[in-house]
Amino acid sequence: MTSTAQQPLNSGFGAASTAEEVIKGIDLTGKVAIVTGGYSGIGLETARVLHGAGAHIVVPARDVERARTALAVLPGTEVEHMDLLDPASIDAFAEKFLASGRPLHLLVNNAGIMATPLARDARGYEAQFAANHLGHFQLTTKLWPALVAAQGARVVVLSSRGIRFAGIDFDDVQFEHRKYEPFLAYGQSKTANALFAVEVDRRGQAQGIRAFAVHPGLIVDTGLVKHIDPAALQAAGALDSEGKPIRDPERQLKTVQQGAATSVWCATNPQLDGLGGVYCENVDISPLVAPENEAAWAGGDTTPGVLSRAVDPEAAARLWEVSEQLVTA
């Protein structure tokens, strides 16, 4: 991928478009989709809309009973145990899916955690990087044969405008030597998500696998913001004085239905045929933020865009190598 791929398509959709609107007219009968975190928030809406278009949905879940309850409204949906912080459970989930012999047409790496206090998995890896990136890296690479078998698969990786907070510190990914800051770690993990889509696409393109990174918007009525002080969300203009969500899609303040729209578009829309390795938002490919505007954008400018460091092919290739070492250590 080169940075020139980061050019909006003028898709005809926009910040206020919903997942239902972007999938209109698309038939997914016979397609298999795995949606991580597909039992709450925008993950559930993504699963619901893909299911409504005919796809068979598989949801790996840390809390299987909760997932089964939430997904009871989607007949035929499979729920299997998997914890993104538990490598053995990721292997077990992937191996069971591969043993079924099915192709995997759509993989939506949606699950994630945000701005959590410092925590580490059993390997000592920082939890946000481990859950948001490494767990999905392991899952995607294990499921690679099923993606190839689809003969035209798409991988959607949920990133975030949180890329503004940090790039990848390859010298201290796990915060072993620097002070831990929740949003710094979140930003690193979200930049990793964006870079992962770049390298999945580069490696998979010849085998029919295309990948896209997505910024869904800020949806404050999901569990993702539970570690953030409501006062901070009010100060950011995301909550009103009564603590209720403010909806303003042009400022990225979206409903769950709007938040799932770009994921669904990237997973299914023929406008993206032949494309990949790009970062998307507001149901379109994001423009690159010009170098002279990066400081303002990182400081809170809500103009659509992606920082060059989050789609840098060299950083993406390096992150893949580092990730391989970490998951096989």
MOCOR-V905070 format. One record per helix or strand of 3 or more residues. SS is the DSSP state (alpha for helix, beta for strand). FROM is the first residue (numbers start at 0). LEN is the number of residues. Records with the same first field share a line. If there is no record, write none. Layout:
SS->FROM-LEN, FROM-LEN
This chain:
alpha->2-3, 18-4, 40-12, 63-10, 86-13, 126-16, 143-6, 160-5, 181-26, 222-3, 229-6, 248-3, 255-4, 260-8, 269-3, 290-8, 307-4, 312-16
beta->31-4, 55-6, 77-4, 105-4, 152-6, 208-7, 277-4
